[in-house]
Amino acid sequence: MNGVLPYILLVAVMFLGFGALLYMQFRNEQKKRQWELQKDTKKVISPIRLRAYERLALLLERTKPEHMLLDLRSKEPEALDSWTVGQLQQYLLQTIRLEFDHNQSQQVYVSDEIWDAIMGTRDQLAAFIISIAAQIPKDATAQVYASALITAFNSNGVTSTDKALSMLKDEAKDLM
């Protein structure tokens, strides 16, 4: 029995070593498969994410007061001359809400920081539109309100829209 014990130990050590080798090989193969899957997923997801960044950049541009007013003028040329301040304010707030609602699904493709900045922009823009309307005389035309909006927005310096766009561009660059 004494002569057999070293052989049994030797066989046990060999089996343990062989088992460890097989386990390491299995782990390496598993990591390789995971890496390949991630690579393939990135090939599919990256273009989708880039389109999401593009859509969100377009959203931010389209909700700038200048753009919304130009869009209104192209749809209804007499609106600024015939609407009240309240009607224009309502149109602008509704346009913002619709634009953001339409792009809500894009949040799954961007970081939480970007989405929070975009939602903050929406809220600040709505508050800005309301605050400028409150400063306009009740009997003023929508044209006076529109001029005040553009002037105030452009004199604000770097707006939350500009900050969100900058963050969006930086994150998109990291993706590419």
Summary of the structure (lengths in Angstrom):
residues: 176
radius of gyration: 30.0
end to end distance: 68.2
largest distance: 110.6
contacts: 470
relative contact order: 0.12
helix: 85%
strand: 1%
